[in-house]
């Protein structure tokens, strides 16, 4: 096969290696250059930073902005909001750290050319809600990518990073990463003094509501393949809150966002009979979560819960009453631009189903679960906090460094810091970049050492699916089913079925229990065994095999965390049928897991929640 004979090994050395060219990675690259003027900074992205990451297709709003210069909100206010929405559990030091710096980030975006809408009456940014400002965001990502591209020493696009490298002399220190070019198949070895992971969270570990062609239109971004976690878990990074997956209300079939419709246009949702239903479920919700039911605004998961209960009560479909709010040309333009900026597929759905939002309502439904640390949930790595406000047991070194020395994170990668969204992810990247520069400077003459044996072993592992296909394809006489290898799509569909049916997906109304979770772990173990038999017919499929690997690692972590937390902390995101209520006495804690690559064992634990803001 030509790919085997022509493949070259390319070594790239750097001071700081940034993996992932989304907002977290771009922020890390930008800030690393500011503090490390003479350092070699390398940014690696599996697509192209111009249009990669969760904001690739644009946004209609920036969802994390304080407005401190107008005294609209303070960082402490944002901590309280994030804490309330997550039912009491956030890393308040990390959330505060982002909130106090995020406005400066947004002002940079505007300086770089991002059009931010203003209120003609006040001259201030146009608010969608308390924390959101409206933008003309179709070109949001290219604007941010330009800043990162100018800051990096080198940018490597179309390189799929599959594994992190560890230091030969010090086993708990990172030494770089390996991967391959999805264009020419060359093997890349990135040696670095510090690594910042800004890769994406996990979509498509659960079976999506939209099937067939619609699988490619899911939300969260369908190309976010869990690398933020799949790179970290196998080397033993401590992870937290992986059970805190997110489920969101969206316009049905196109996954169109609802925020602008609720917050800016002041629309409302009803059941099929035109009744506003949320208040009718208050007493039932209070019986599940106690004092958290009294929070205003109602936490995201509880609004989901009310919708799900209304549907189960036989009063669906649920409708967004769009026709009642599009009473001016300006509002109509905002409603359509909300989708054309970021979810154009929803506009297509409306057209295909003869829906004019000025004349008739449109269905809402909850999404399949996603695992992410950058949106309204907290999944990700346990990271060291800022030295000026982090409690002692949250702070062991450099800000945003994981439990592996020299390995930093931002965006989806870091757990506990919910509600950062795009601007907060870029800000967290800046924080990680500054810390990584300090780490590199402090290293002085003690750089990591890379084991050539480790590199060779990983190279053989990475390209094995090409060999599996080359050998096994001759056994296929018709169709695509082989007796000796598994295709990436077959593996993905198998994973989605396991997670959906046993770990709280849409087919069970997000319900699970201990026996179901244990059965899910059994099936995941069998799937992991079969990953050695994945076959890839080309480089595109080879990329899919490693995306699947990252998703499987993440799925096992999610399942183990969901099993470990014996309560239903977030009804509307998932339910433990055997532990249906929130239990603050036993579970006002973070969950933590740590995989041991030497023993192939997982260690689960509880970590304390410290409230630093009154």
LOBADO-709027 format. One record per residue (C-alpha): residue number from 1; residue in one letter; x negated, y negated, z negated. Coordinates in steps of 0.001 Angstrom, whole numbers, plus 500000, padded with zeros to 6 digits. Example, Ala and Ser with C-alpha at 12.3 -4.5 7.8 and 13.67 -1.06 7.14 Angstrom:
2
   num   residuo     east    north       up
     1         A   487700   504500   492200
     2         S   486330   501060   492860
END
This chain:
614
   num   residuo     east    north       up
     1         X   500000   500000   500000
     2         X   498588   496622   501021
     3         X   499304   495025   497651
     4         X   496894   497371   495902
     5         X   493990   496867   498266
     6         X   494268   493080   498582
     7         X   494957   492205   494949
     8         X   492358   489953   493340
     9         X   491728   489190   489679
    10         X   491504   485484   488896
    11         X   490171   484139   485598
    12         X   491325   480724   484406
    13         X   489746   479194   481296
    14         X   491322   476335   479376
    15         X   491391   474621   476030
    16         X   495193   474652   475891
    17         X   497418   477002   477880
    18         X   501090   476021   478175
    19         X   503429   478853   479225
    20         X   506726   477699   480701
    21         X   507397   474535   482653
    22         X   510769   473592   481204
    23         X   511316   470622   478912
    24         X   509388   472126   475989
    25         X   506403   473002   478173
    26         X   506423   469663   479957
    27         X   506512   467830   476629
    28         X   503616   469934   475335
    29         X   501547   469240   478444
    30         X   502217   465503   478351
    31         X   501333   465096   474686
    32         X   498313   467419   474824
    33         X   496758   465091   477394
    34         X   497476   462015   475281
    35         X   495568   463364   472276
    36         X   493107   465553   474147
    37         X   491735   463237   476816
    38         X   488796   465489   477697
    39         X   490473   468870   477235
    40         X   491340   471280   480008
    41         X   495115   471732   479901
    42         X   496705   474422   482074
    43         X   500457   474740   482649
    44         X   501833   478048   483991
    45         X   505389   478523   485273
    46         X   507090   481538   486878
    47         X   509067   479288   489254
    48         X   508080   475699   490047
    49         X   508053   473005   487394
    50         X   509834   470655   489800
    51         X   513058   472644   489318
    52         X   512527   475142   486518
    53         X   513959   475738   483079
    54         X   517441   475292   481678
    55         X   517743   471752   483090
    56         X   516678   472823   486585
    57         X   519972   471885   488217
    58         X   520437   468644   486274
    59         X   522478   467403   483333
    60         X   525214   464843   482822
    61         X   524213   463904   479280
    62         X   521350   463843   476798
    63         X   522765   465569   473733
    64         X   520203   464550   471104
    65         X   519744   460811   470621
    66         X   519914   458909   467350
    67         X   520180   455256   468455
    68         X   518055   454113   465549
    69         X   517274   450731   467075
    70         X   521005   449964   466850
    71         X   521303   451683   463473
    72         X   523825   454127   464943
    73         X   522362   457267   463324
    74         X   519417   458149   461138
    75         X   517338   461352   461276
    76         X   518876   462388   457954
    77         X   522319   462174   459560
    78         X   521274   464559   462302
    79         X   519952   467065   459769
    80         X   523316   467032   457999
    81         X   525143   467506   461303
    82         X   522961   470440   462397
    83         X   523204   472000   458938
    84         X   526983   471729   458895
    85         X   527393   473164   462403
    86         X   525157   476134   461494
    87         X   527104   476853   458289
    88         X   524313   475691   456001
    89         X   521306   477371   457612
    90         X   518723   475274   459465
    91         X   515059   474502   458940
    92         X   515710   470957   457775
    93         X   512042   470004   458023
    94         X   511911   470944   461721
    95         X   515240   469282   462569
    96         X   514194   466091   460759
    97         X   510815   466117   462511
    98         X   512489   466144   465927
    99         X   515169   463620   464990
   100         X   512671   460986   463846
   101         X   510768   461146   467155
   102         X   513446   461914   469762
   103         X   514497   458319   470500
   104         X   510966   457451   471618
   105         X   511122   460414   473993
   106         X   514412   459260   475526
   107         X   513009   455754   476021
   108         X   510089   457294   477901
   109         X   512518   459151   480145
   110         X   514170   455840   481006
   111         X   510789   454226   481694
   112         X   509961   457101   484056
   113         X   513103   456436   486077
   114         X   515982   458383   484507
   115         X   519230   456394   484988
   116         X   521031   456182   481640
   117         X   524605   454874   481667
   118         X   525345   451796   479574
   119         X   528519   450524   478001
   120         X   529401   447262   479797
   121         X   530977   445886   476613
   122         X   528006   446401   474295
   123         X   524992   446891   476592
   124         X   524096   449999   474620
   125         X   523764   453489   476048
   126         X   527180   454919   476884
   127         X   528077   457457   474213
   128         X   529825   460725   475043
   129         X   529975   461602   471354
   130         X   528077   460715   468221
   131         X   524827   462330   469428
   132         X   525255   462321   473210
   133         X   524530   459648   475811
   134         X   525645   459846   479436
   135         X   523088   459944   482270
   136         X   522964   460275   486028
   137         X   520960   463443   485632
   138         X   520772   465312   488941
   139         X   517031   464527   489148
   140         X   516400   464774   485402
   141         X   513940   467675   485700
   142         X   511835   466353   488621
   143         X   511320   463096   486689
   144         X   510044   464952   483633
   145         X   507996   467408   485728
   146         X   506114   464531   487327
   147         X   504862   463390   483914
   148         X   503685   466914   483100
   149         X   502055   467398   486498
   150         X   500061   464183   486092
   151         X   499001   465241   482589
   152         X   497867   468793   483311
   153         X   494379   469627   484511
   154         X   495896   472427   486587
   155         X   499462   473597   487225
   156         X   500033   477198   488304
   157         X   503483   477719   489786
   158         X   504958   481105   490720
   159         X   502955   482986   488079
   160         X   504953   485420   485938
   161         X   503289   485646   482522
   162         X   503964   489098   481097
   163         X   501764   489503   477991
   164         X   499757   487471   475510
   165         X   496099   488288   474892
   166         X   494716   488717   471379
   167         X   491291   487792   470044
   168         X   488829   490698   469982
   169         X   487131   489482   466794
   170         X   490186   488234   464866
   171         X   493265   490399   465504
   172         X   495792   487749   464414
   173         X   494516   485035   466763
   174         X   495808   484481   470284
   175         X   493263   484362   473108
   176         X   495335   483657   476218
   177         X   497765   485457   478496
   178         X   497969   487599   481623
   179         X   500375   487686   484520
   180         X   500657   487893   488277
   181         X   501482   485714   491240
   182         X   504929   486417   492648
   183         X   503663   485158   496020
   184         X   500433   487077   496676
   185         X   500285   489630   493854
   186         X   496998   488434   492419
   187         X   496345   489274   488766
   188         X   495735   486238   486536
   189         X   493825   486198   483271
   190         X   494278   482938   481353
   191         X   491729   482572   478555
   192         X   492526   479760   476121
   193         X   491623   478381   472718
   194         X   495274   477612   471968
   195         X   498530   478714   473601
   196         X   501869   476895   473556
   197         X   504881   478991   474584
   198         X   507712   476925   476025
   199         X   509402   479755   477928
   200         X   513144   480312   478117
   201         X   515658   481962   475823
   202         X   517868   484898   476748
   203         X   520721   485034   479185
   204         X   521858   488342   480692
   205         X   521128   490501   477692
   206         X   524919   490751   477368
   207         X   527300   491684   480152
   208         X   528648   488408   481566
   209         X   532281   487540   482116
   210         X   531549   486666   485729
   211         X   530611   489821   487597
   212         X   529179   490543   491039
   213         X   527985   487383   492720
   214         X   529168   485421   489684
   215         X   526376   486935   487568
   216         X   524087   484324   489080
   217         X   526272   481479   487837
   218         X   526319   482242   484145
   219         X   525517   479741   481445
   220         X   522917   479720   479753
   221         X   520561   479470   482791
   222         X   520560   482907   484503
   223         X   516794   482768   485096
   224         X   516096   482350   481364
   225         X   514945   485913   480797
   226         X   513984   485931   477093
   227         X   510250   485375   477665
   228         X   510227   482951   474722
   229         X   510737   486029   472548
   230         X   509574   488905   474739
   231         X   506043   487480   474780
   232         X   505921   486943   471008
   233         X   507638   489948   469438
   234         X   505257   492671   470756
   235         X   502177   490994   469239
   236         X   503724   490738   465777
   237         X   504996   487159   465527
   238         X   507491   486694   462699
   239         X   510930   485889   464139
   240         X   513968   484355   462461
   241         X   517741   484067   462934
   242         X   517811   486293   466014
   243         X   521359   487296   465071
   244         X   522404   483650   465483
   245         X   523370   484057   469111
   246         X   525603   481443   470676
   247         X   528990   481745   472354
   248         X   530444   478635   473957
   249         X   533834   477556   475234
   250         X   533573   476884   478957
   251         X   535858   476320   481935
   252         X   536725   479799   483127
   253         X   534808   481463   485987
   254         X   532505   478540   486746
   255         X   531112   478072   483214
   256         X   531656   474319   483496
   257         X   530818   472396   480272
   258         X   533589   470951   478139
   259         X   531701   468335   476093
   260         X   532388   465294   478257
   261         X   536043   466256   478586
   262         X   536563   466535   474838
   263         X   534277   463771   473600
   264         X   534238   461070   476266
   265         X   537481   461595   478192
   266         X   539417   462565   475020
   267         X   541122   465551   476594
   268         X   542516   468344   474449
   269         X   543004   472112   474638
   270         X   546297   473937   474193
   271         X   547613   477456   474377
   272         X   549776   478586   477290
   273         X   552824   476968   475697
   274         X   551258   473537   475431
   275         X   550639   473791   471686
   276         X   547501   472461   469995
   277         X   546404   475527   468095
   278         X   543244   474817   466045
   279         X   544992   473460   462935
   280         X   547281   476490   462723
   281         X   544292   478730   462021
   282         X   542814   476596   459226
   283         X   543931   478726   456278
   284         X   542769   481930   457939
   285         X   539394   480340   458715
   286         X   539063   479091   455137
   287         X   539615   482631   453858
   288         X   536600   483728   455921
   289         X   534108   480909   455374
   290         X   535316   478999   452316
   291         X   534059   475414   451948
   292         X   532617   475352   455467
   293         X   536154   475185   456863
   294         X   536443   471646   455467
   295         X   533547   470306   457567
   296         X   534379   467555   460048
   297         X   533884   467981   462931
   298         X   534760   471656   462782
   299         X   531631   473790   463427
   300         X   531319   475115   466982
   301         X   531698   478755   466022
   302         X   534933   478083   464116
   303         X   536490   476331   467107
   304         X   535631   479452   469108
   305         X   537226   481584   466419
   306         X   540494   479655   466617
   307         X   540567   480091   470408
   308         X   539883   483824   470185
   309         X   542561   484351   467535
   310         X   545074   482420   469645
   311         X   544365   484673   472615
   312         X   544613   487831   470483
   313         X   547942   486523   469154
   314         X   549278   486661   472714
   315         X   549337   482920   473372
   316         X   546739   482696   476138
   317         X   545503   481524   478517
   318         X   543924   478519   476823
   319         X   544021   475320   478901
   320         X   542122   472050   479020
   321         X   544766   469427   479748
   322         X   542669   467521   482273
   323         X   545637   465891   483993
   324         X   546405   463744   480956
   325         X   543081   461887   480894
   326         X   542142   461227   484539
   327         X   544241   458076   484674
   328         X   541575   455752   486100
   329         X   539096   455939   488950
   330         X   536225   455622   486471
   331         X   537369   458595   484397
   332         X   537912   460688   487507
   333         X   534353   459988   488653
   334         X   532968   460931   485229
   335         X   534940   464182   485218
   336         X   533658   465276   488611
   337         X   530097   464041   488056
   338         X   529928   466087   484862
   339         X   530006   469179   487088
   340         X   528233   467855   490172
   341         X   525233   466934   488000
   342         X   524847   470299   486323
   343         X   527447   472977   487175
   344         X   528521   472466   490752
   345         X   529952   475992   490825
   346         X   532833   474801   488633
   347         X   533858   472248   491235
   348         X   533780   475063   493799
   349         X   536014   477211   491567
   350         X   538532   474394   491318
   351         X   538563   474000   495082
   352         X   538873   477762   495656
   353         X   541773   478071   493200
   354         X   543665   475014   494460
   355         X   543176   473165   491184
   356         X   543273   469388   491232
   357         X   542359   468360   487669
   358         X   544475   465208   488059
   359         X   547565   467328   488572
   360         X   547183   470561   486597
   361         X   545215   471952   483643
   362         X   542319   474364   483922
   363         X   541612   477510   481919
   364         X   539055   477701   479107
   365         X   537407   480858   477804
   366         X   534464   481787   475617
   367         X   531210   482861   477251
   368         X   529200   486012   476683
   369         X   526561   485597   473927
   370         X   523162   484013   474594
   371         X   520056   483902   472427
   372         X   518300   480555   472298
   373         X   516614   478190   469892
   374         X   517137   474906   471722
   375         X   520915   474492   471827
   376         X   523362   474786   468935
   377         X   521751   477872   467423
   378         X   518543   478804   465629
   379         X   516953   481911   467171
   380         X   513183   482001   467571
   381         X   509787   482189   465930
   382         X   509157   481296   462305
   383         X   506894   478262   462556
   384         X   504851   476075   460248
   385         X   506445   472694   459582
   386         X   505188   469111   459298
   387         X   502806   468529   456429
   388         X   504613   465425   455150
   389         X   508065   466937   454606
   390         X   507973   470734   454886
   391         X   508378   472726   451659
   392         X   505300   474688   450623
   393         X   506489   478071   451930
   394         X   507425   476507   455296
   395         X   503941   475074   455851
   396         X   500779   477132   456286
   397         X   498813   475230   458888
   398         X   499453   473307   462049
   399         X   502905   471964   462876
   400         X   504864   474357   465175
   401         X   502234   477095   464921
   402         X   503715   480571   464617
   403         X   502430   483254   462262
   404         X   499762   484104   464885
   405         X   496787   481729   464735
   406         X   496523   479367   467684
   407         X   499961   480278   469047
   408         X   502410   477370   469105
   409         X   505946   477025   470404
   410         X   508598   474548   471526
   411         X   512183   474556   472740
   412         X   513812   477981   472781
   413         X   510675   479515   471269
   414         X   510959   477961   467805
   415         X   513649   479171   465404
   416         X   515519   477152   462831
   417         X   515586   473825   464692
   418         X   519032   473778   466261
   419         X   520654   470971   468237
   420         X   517520   469719   469973
   421         X   518754   470273   473566
   422         X   516671   468746   476389
   423         X   515320   465618   474696
   424         X   514630   467485   471467
   425         X   512878   470329   473288
   426         X   510581   467843   475030
   427         X   509986   466170   471662
   428         X   509183   469488   470017
   429         X   506784   470176   472893
   430         X   505066   466882   472117
   431         X   504783   467861   468455
   432         X   503322   471258   469394
   433         X   500930   469652   471894
   434         X   499528   467246   469331
   435         X   499067   470087   466843
   436         X   497407   472340   469421
   437         X   494878   469622   470230
   438         X   493999   469323   466547
   439         X   493673   473089   466302
   440         X   491294   473189   469277
   441         X   489235   470325   467884
   442         X   488996   472096   464517
   443         X   487863   475338   466184
   444         X   484606   473689   467260
   445         X   482181   476493   468182
   446         X   484477   479417   467335
   447         X   486458   480166   470508
   448         X   488516   483355   470844
   449         X   486922   486416   472419
   450         X   488793   488359   475093
   451         X   488512   492150   475198
   452         X   487853   493391   478743
   453         X   489391   496759   477841
   454         X   492619   495007   476796
   455         X   492721   493140   480111
   456         X   492214   496300   482155
   457         X   494901   498171   480268
   458         X   497395   495350   480743
   459         X   496617   495104   484460
   460         X   497417   498779   484915
   461         X   500626   498373   482918
   462         X   501798   495287   484818
   463         X   501460   496783   488286
   464         X   502609   500311   487450
   465         X   506200   499679   488696
   466         X   504787   499099   492221
   467         X   503102   502482   492044
   468         X   506228   504130   490658
   469         X   508175   502886   493647
   470         X   505486   503805   496177
   471         X   505413   507388   494935
   472         X   509111   507837   494209
   473         X   510746   506179   497210
   474         X   510150   509207   499399
   475         X   512524   511224   497233
   476         X   515485   509050   498239
   477         X   517386   510524   501169
   478         X   520367   508172   501044
   479         X   521420   505180   498996
   480         X   519239   503657   496270
   481         X   519297   506179   493412
   482         X   515949   507834   492760
   483         X   515325   510877   490536
   484         X   511945   509488   489436
   485         X   512304   505737   488912
   486         X   514763   503124   487661
   487         X   515364   499870   489516
   488         X   515275   496577   487563
   489         X   518945   495914   488319
   490         X   519985   499361   487107
   491         X   518006   498778   483921
   492         X   519548   495332   483424
   493         X   523083   496638   483853
   494         X   522360   499421   481385
   495         X   521029   496887   478863
   496         X   524032   494594   479289
   497         X   526423   497507   478765
   498         X   524692   498564   475529
   499         X   524627   495061   474079
   500         X   528187   494283   475163
   501         X   529756   497416   473727
   502         X   527717   497897   470540
   503         X   526212   494525   469523
   504         X   529225   492238   469707
   505         X   529919   491295   473326
   506         X   533021   490179   475174
   507         X   534526   493669   475549
   508         X   534905   494008   471753
   509         X   535838   490354   471131
   510         X   532318   489956   469647
   511         X   533053   492587   466977
   512         X   530487   495078   465696
   513         X   529621   497066   462548
   514         X   526832   499169   461086
   515         X   527628   502425   462965
   516         X   527964   500548   466270
   517         X   524690   498694   465724
   518         X   522858   501910   464839
   519         X   524246   503557   467959
   520         X   523098   500525   469939
   521         X   519575   500969   468563
   522         X   519609   504626   469623
   523         X   520551   503694   473162
   524         X   518031   500852   473270
   525         X   515304   503286   472201
   526         X   516183   505540   475133
   527         X   516163   502564   477490
   528         X   512736   501482   476189
   529         X   511394   504959   476963
   530         X   512695   504678   480511
   531         X   511050   501291   481110
   532         X   507833   503175   481877
   533         X   509653   504550   484910
   534         X   510747   501229   486385
   535         X   510099   500955   490110
   536         X   509501   497725   492026
   537         X   509586   497666   495829
   538         X   507985   494201   496063
   539         X   506645   491351   493967
   540         X   510096   489864   493446
   541         X   511278   493130   491938
   542         X   508069   493357   489900
   543         X   509002   490045   488343
   544         X   512449   491440   487596
   545         X   510892   494445   485831
   546         X   508985   492219   483430
   547         X   511956   489954   482861
   548         X   513853   493117   481917
   549         X   511071   494146   479531
   550         X   511282   490782   477778
   551         X   515058   491073   477571
   552         X   514877   494545   476035
   553         X   512417   493444   473329
   554         X   514702   490519   472533
   555         X   517814   492694   472496
   556         X   516295   495067   469969
   557         X   515396   492111   467761
   558         X   518955   490752   468023
   559         X   520418   494139   467128
   560         X   518148   494612   464103
   561         X   518865   491123   462785
   562         X   522627   491579   463233
   563         X   522398   494858   461319
   564         X   520284   493312   458567
   565         X   522581   490326   457860
   566         X   525491   492001   456091
   567         X   528004   489192   456469
   568         X   529855   487284   459152
   569         X   528080   483936   458875
   570         X   529316   482567   462217
   571         X   532791   483860   463148
   572         X   533353   482967   466772
   573         X   529760   483899   467647
   574         X   529922   487455   466304
   575         X   531795   489487   463695
   576         X   530641   492228   461348
   577         X   533836   494227   460919
   578         X   532387   495912   457831
   579         X   531380   492538   456322
   580         X   534045   490135   457631
   581         X   533427   487154   455337
   582         X   530648   484639   454788
   583         X   528704   485479   451631
   584         X   526605   482553   450368
   585         X   525635   484387   447180
   586         X   523600   487025   449013
   587         X   523050   485533   452434
   588         X   522333   481820   452122
   589         X   518957   482785   453549
   590         X   517128   483069   456841
   591         X   516680   486542   458231
   592         X   513192   487469   459422
   593         X   511691   490339   461384
   594         X   508149   491286   462243
   595         X   507217   494057   464631
   596         X   503991   495941   463889
   597         X   502335   496920   467203
   598         X   500010   499365   465419
   599         X   502754   501434   463793
   600         X   505673   500646   466140
   601         X   507754   499667   463110
   602         X   509974   496683   462343
   603         X   509921   494945   458964
   604         X   513021   492960   457959
   605         X   513112   490360   455193
   606         X   514889   487317   453819
   607         X   513339   483838   453806
   608         X   514535   480976   451576
   609         X   516639   478052   452796
   610         X   515396   474768   451341
   611         X   517628   471698   451522
   612         X   515394   468643   451702
   613         X   518178   466224   452735
   614         X   521006   465475   450287
END
